[in-house]
């Protein structure tokens, strides 16, 4: 089995390089909880590059405008339709913010106006490794006084042939998991466990 590697997508608009410590934190959790062989170094791949098609799992985030070039849109669509998985996280945690509005418009352009839909809170994603009976766990950032200051009790997805191809969050998991993994010992419950579910779903669904 080839080692799993974490791919961050670099796109031309907006700011793609958020949450610098999050990938190593999540990779550490995969080592700690699972038996998957892991490449512990994050890979940054241009969305316009063919290297995206070698990636088992991609992450896309930001605070600003998401507007793909023609080639980026073509690659994103082909990657997802061919069985790829992209986890997209809104660093603004704001459904009315620039990232959320422009990303959702981009998904409408790419997959059609009704492709991005809320997923039910009993979706297999929430039981792919750990069990989350109430759906997506809340982050400390959702009620921190900026963004829309709401708890988003759902995630959205573009589903291809019964399987999530694009998982979209307004919950700001990227910031929630953006800390040195050695500090996890101070948490009552490891908040990266849901990240393990996301990766396990991407690899096994």
C-alpha positions, 0 to 999 in steps of 0.5 A, spaced: 500 500 500 502 506 498 503 511 503 497 516 504 499 523 502 496 530 504 495 535 498 493 542 499 491 545 492 494 552 490 489 556 486 490 562 482 485 567 486 484 568 493 489 566 499 490 558 498 496 557 504 492 558 510 492 554 517 499 552 516 500 547 521 493 543 520 496 538 515 501 535 520 497 535 526 492 531 522 497 526 519 499 525 526 492 523 528 492 518 522 499 515 525 496 515 532 489 512 530 490 508 524 494 503 521 495 507 514 502 508 512 503 516 512 507 520 508 508 526 513 510 531 509 504 536 506 504 536 498 502 543 495 499 542 488 497 547 483 490 546 481 492 547 474 497 541 474 496 534 472 499 532 479 492 533 482 490 526 479 495 523 483 492 525 489 488 521 493 485 527 498 486 534 496 484 540 501 482 547 499 481 553 503 482 560 504 478 567 506 478 571 499 475 570 492 475 563 489 474 563 482 478 558 478 481 559 471 478 555 465 484 549 466 483 549 474 475 548 473 476 543 468 482 539 473 477 540 479 471 537 475 475 531 472 478 529 478 472 529 482 468 525 477 474 520 476 473 518 484 477 524 487 476 527 494 476 534 496 475 537 503 474 545 502 474 549 508 471 556 509 476 560 514 471 565 515 466 561 517 461 566 514 456 563 509 455 570 507 463 571 506 467 572 500 470 565 500 463 562 501 459 566 496 464 565 491 466 558 492 459 556 492 458 560 485 464 556 483 461 549 484 454 551 481 459 553 475 463 547 475 457 541 477 451 545 476 446 549 480 444 544 485 450 540 485 452 542 492 447 540 497 447 539 505 448 532 507 444 528 513 447 528 520 447 520 519 451 520 513 456 514 513 462 520 513 460 521 521 461 513 522 467 512 517 472 511 523 470 515 530 462 515 531 459 522 531 452 521 532 450 529 532 453 530 525 459 535 524 462 537 531 462 544 533 468 548 532 471 553 537 471 558 532 464 558 530 462 562 536 468 567 537 464 573 535 466 574 528 464 571 521 457 570 522 457 567 529 453 561 528 454 554 529 453 551 522 450 544 524 451 541 517 456 540 512 455 540 504 457 536 499 457 534 491 456 527 491 458 523 485 455 516 484 453 516 491 459 518 494 462 525 496 467 528 491 467 535 494 466 536 502 464 543 504 465 546 511 463 553 513 465 551 520 473 553 520 476 546 521 482 548 518 483 553 524 481 549 529 486 544 527 492 549 526 496 548 532 502 543 534 500 536 535 504 536 541 499 540 544 493 535 543 495 532 550 492 538 553 485 537 550 480 533 554 478 530 547 482 530 541 478 535 536 482 532 530 478 526 530 473 528 525 479 529 520 481 522 521 473 520 519 474 525 513 480 522 510 478 515 512 471 516 508 475 519 502 480 513 502 474 507 503 467 510 501 
